[in-house]
């Protein structure tokens, strides 16, 4: 049979939605989007809970970028609420607890050591590395200065090691350096978690943004449609609903599942979320509070800080637990576990996909990499630039 579509996009998250819009709008293509879930937006999906609080079902998503093209592109589909994310670590302190900014910065240093000692350390650190610089914890531990090494040990113990072990189920030395490098010490008094030029939250939420992006006469979105039921790859031929499909295919799902995990399942960390609603305006001090020393959960998110929603007398928080991904029912693969063996396994799956010349892998699951939202948006736009030349 002749298919009525020119392009097939698997997944309606950031990568898939942008590609669908670009191919339809700029390329004049008829696009079919297959989305396994019952909603668009991927892991950035947000919705109202039973208490009327706008929540992020799959964990907090805060938009930030230095990429002007990405910001202006997304701004076609949403207005923005100005929001600069701040995170604190909540740790035991004597008989009580104390909070300090994360990444650990000069203000954190004063909280931990008092002003006099912190100012002395700050002078040394800035002299060694420069002001407003981010230096990884593992790099600081190698410094021969005993005071800097002692500071690094404190940060390692109180901010990094326990959190990392909870998050990844590994010792930090076992984790890819690119992942470790995401946990810096910031030689600054800037308590923002991100320093990007553009920061904010979609004014009405992420879901309306994606719905507008996919609202085009040449885009058909099929929700609750598992690509595994409709897409077949066999001997270099792509079949859609049992018939050859010769158009462009953009696949944003898990690449091992695409091939039935024939070489083994790619390892990921998954997240389990426990939502709690409380009869107060706000439950904690910041939108995100990391528990870097104790507790089974890694962090607590309170969504009203992020969204700016005005809803007196009620708030919803989310406790986040990290676990090994098994592929079980309801589990979501969130973070690729990057190492040499896993990259080699991924390469085998990519080689299979490369046998199909108009088949493109795009996104965190398809490429087995970590991407921030803006980075995957940029990759989607760049792929469409190439496809529409």
N, C-alpha and C positions, 0 to 999 in steps of 0.2 A: 504494500500500500504506500501511497505518497503521504509523507508527514506534512501537516500544515505549518510546521515550525522550521525556522532556519537555524535556530540555536537552542541548545538545552543547557540550563544552569541547574546544578544540584546544590541546593541549600539557599535559604533566604536570609542569611546573616549579612554582615557588612560586605564581605567580598562578593557574594552572590547577588545581592540587591544592587550594588553599584554596577556590576557587569551587566545585569539584565537591563538596567536603565540606559547605560551607555550604548549597548548593542541595539536597543530598540530606538532610542532617541537620536543618537548620532549616526548609527549605522542603518537605520531603517529596516532592521531585522524583526521578524516575528519570533518571540522568545517564550519558551516554556520553562517555568521554574518549578522544580519538584522539591518540596519541603516535608521532611519526615514528621516534624512536630505539627501541632495544631495552631501555630502562630508564626508570624514573621519576626525578624530581628535577631535570630540566633541567640547567643548567650547574653546579648544586650537587652533582651526583651524585658519590659517592665509592665506592671499591671497593678490594679488596686486590690488589696487584700480585703478580708471580711470587715475589718475595722475602718476601711476607707483610706488606708495609708498606701501611697504609691511605693511599691517595692521593686527591687530587681531580683527576679526569681532565681537567677543563676549567679548571683554574686554581684558586688558593686562594680559599676562601670563609670569611670570619670573621664570625660573627653579632654585631651590636651594635645597640642601639636605646635610645631614650628613650621609646618608645611602649609603655606598660604593657599596653594591650590586645593588641598584637601579641605581646609576650613571653609573656603568660599564655595566649594562644591556642596558640602553638607548643608551650608547655610541656605541653599536653594530650597531645602525641605524642612527647615526648622529655624525658629528664632532661638536665641540662647539666653540662659540665665547665667549671669556672671557668678562663677564659683571657683575659688582657689582652694584645693583640697589640703587639709592639714591632718596629720596622723600623729598620735602620741603612743608611747609605750607605757603600759601600766605594769609596775613591778613592785614586789614586796620591799618595804622600807621600815625597818624596826618593827614596831607593833602595828604599823598600818601599811599604806601603799603610797606610791608617788608616781606622777606622770611626767614624762619628758618628751620633747619632740623627736620624731623619727622622719627622716634620717637623723642620727645623732649629730647635733651641731653645737655651736658655741653656747647656746642657751641650755641645751642638754648638759653640757659640761659643767655649767654653774650649778644646775640642779643636783648633779651627782657629787661634785667636789667642793662646792662653795666658791665664792667669787675670787678670792686671792689665788688659790691654786689653779682655778680654771683660767684666769687671765694669764698666768705664767705659762701654762701649757699652750694656750692659744697663740702666744707670741712665738713659741718654738715651732708649732705646727705651721703657722703662716710663713715663718721664715724658711722652713724646709720645703713646703709645697705650694705656697702662695695663697692669698686671700680668695674667698669665694670658690675654692676648688673642692671637688669631691674626690676623696681618696678611699679606696676599698679597705675594708677591715683587714683582710689578709695581707695587703701591702703594708699597712701600719705595723702589723706584728713583726715584720722583718726589719724594722728600723732599729739601728744599734743603740740609740739613745734610751737609757733605762726608763725614763719618765714617759716617753712616748710609747715604749713597749708596754709599760704598766697600764697606760691609758687604753692601748689596744686590747690588752687582756680584759680590762673592765668591760669595754664595749662588746668584745667577743662573747663574754660570759652573760652580760645582762641584756644585750640587744640581738645578738646574732645566732649563737650556737643552738640554744634551745628552740628558738623559733624555726631555724633552718631544719633541725632534726624533726620537728613536728610537721613542717611543710613538705619535706622531701623523703622522710624516712631513711635518711642517710647522714653520715658524718659530712661536714662541709668539704673536707678534702676530697670526697668522692664525687662531688658535684662539678659539673662543667664550669670553668672559670667565667664564662659569659653570664651564667646564672648568679654566681657569687658576686660578680661585679655590680649587680643591681642593688647591693646592700652597702651603700657608702657611708662614710663620715663626711659631713658637709662643713667646711671651714667658713661658716657664715652664721649670721643671726636670722637669716631668711627661713621661716618655719613652714613655708609652702612645700608640699611633697613634690611638686613639679615646678619647674622654672620656665615652662614653655610660654611663648608669646600669646598663644590662643588657649584659653582654658574656659571650661564652662560645662553646663548641662543643657540638653535640649529642653526648651521652655515648657513644652507639654509632655515631655518624656520621649524615650527612644522609639517606642512602638509607633506612635503617630508619624515620626520622621521616616521610618522604614515603610510604613503604609503609603505615605505620599511618594516616596521614591519609586515604589512598585506600581503606582497608579498611572498606567500608560496604556493606551488602546492596543499596543502591540505586545504587551506582556500579559501572559496567563500564568497565574499562581495556583498551583495545586497543593493544598495543605493536607497533612496526614498522608502524604504520598511517599512511601519508601522507595528510593531509587532502586533498591535491590529487587523490587517486584516488577520493575518496568524496564530496567536497563541491563543489557547483557553485553559483555565484551568477550568476543570469541575469534581467535585466529586473525587478529588485526581488523576485525569488523565490529562496529558498534551497532547494537540492535536496540531499538526503542519499541516497546510493546510487540516484540517479536519480529519487527521489520527493520531492514538496514536503515541507519540514520547517517547521512553523509555531512551534516552540518557541524558547526563548532559545538563542542561540549566543554563546559567549565565545571569542574568537580571540586567542591569545597568540603566534602565529608572526609571521614577517616579512610586513608588509602589502603590500610590492611584489610578493612572490611570490604572494600571494593573488590578485592580478589579473594574473598572468603578466608582471610588469614592463613593462606596456604603455606606461608613460610614461618608462621608463628605470629602472635599478637604483638604489636608495638607497645612498649611499656609507657604508661602515663601515670600521673597522679590525678585522682578524682577529689571532689569536694562534697561533703555532706553539710547541709544547712539546717539549722534549727531556728525557726522564727518564733519570736515571743512578742506579744502585744501587752503594753503596760498603760495604766490609766494616769499618765503624766504627760506634760508637754514635751519634755526631753528626759532621756534616761541616762545619758552619759555626756561627757564634756565635749566630744568631737564626733565627726561623722564616722571615723574609723579609729578604734582603739586596739592596738596590738598587745597581746599577752605574751611577752618575749621570754619569760622565765618559768612561769607556772601555768596551770590550767591545761585541760586537754584540747581546748579550741585554740586556734591561732589568733583570731581577731573577732571583734564585734563591730558590726556596721549598724548605724542608725540612719535610716534613709531620709528622714525629714531634713537633716543637715544638708544632704546632697541635693535634694530636689527643691528645697525651699518651700515645700508644701505648708500651708497654714491650716492646721487642724488642731485646735486646742484640746487639751485633756486626754490625748491618746497618741501613742507612738509605737512603732514596730522596730524591733532590733533583730539582728540575724547573727547567730554564732556560727562560726565556720570551722569545720573539722576536715583535715586532710587525710587521705587514705590511698592505698594502692588501688589502681584501676584493674578490675578483673573482667570487664565486659558484661557484667551481670545486669539483670533487668533494672532499668531506671538509672544506672550509673552513667555519668557523663565524663568523657576524657577531657581534662582541662589542660594539664601541663605535660608536654613531652619531656621524658627523662633523657637528656642529651648526653651520650657518651659514644665511644668509638664503635662498640658492638651494636648499639641501637641505630647509629647512623648507617652502618653496613647493612643492617636488616632493612632499613628504609630504602636504601639504594636498590635493593632487589625489587621492591614494590614499584619504585619509580621507573626502573627498567621495563617492567611489565607495562606501565602506563605509556611509556615512550613508544611502544609498538603501534600506538594509535595516533596518527599524525595530527589530527585536529582535536585532540583530547588534551586539556590543560588542567594541571593540578594547581590549586590556589587556596592559600589559607593555612591556618595553624595545624589543622588535622591533615590536610592533603599534603602539606610540605614538611610536616613533623618538625615545626619550629615554633618558637614563641614570637608573637607579634603583638604590639600594642594596636589599638583600633586605628589610629591614624596611619600606621605603617601598612596595615593590610588594605586600607582605603587607597593609599598611594599605589600599592602593587596592583590593585584592581584597575585603577585608572590607567596605569602604565601598560598592563596587558591589553586593555581595550584600545589604547593608542596603537599598539602593534597590530592587533587584529583588524583595525579599521584603516590601515594605511592604504 
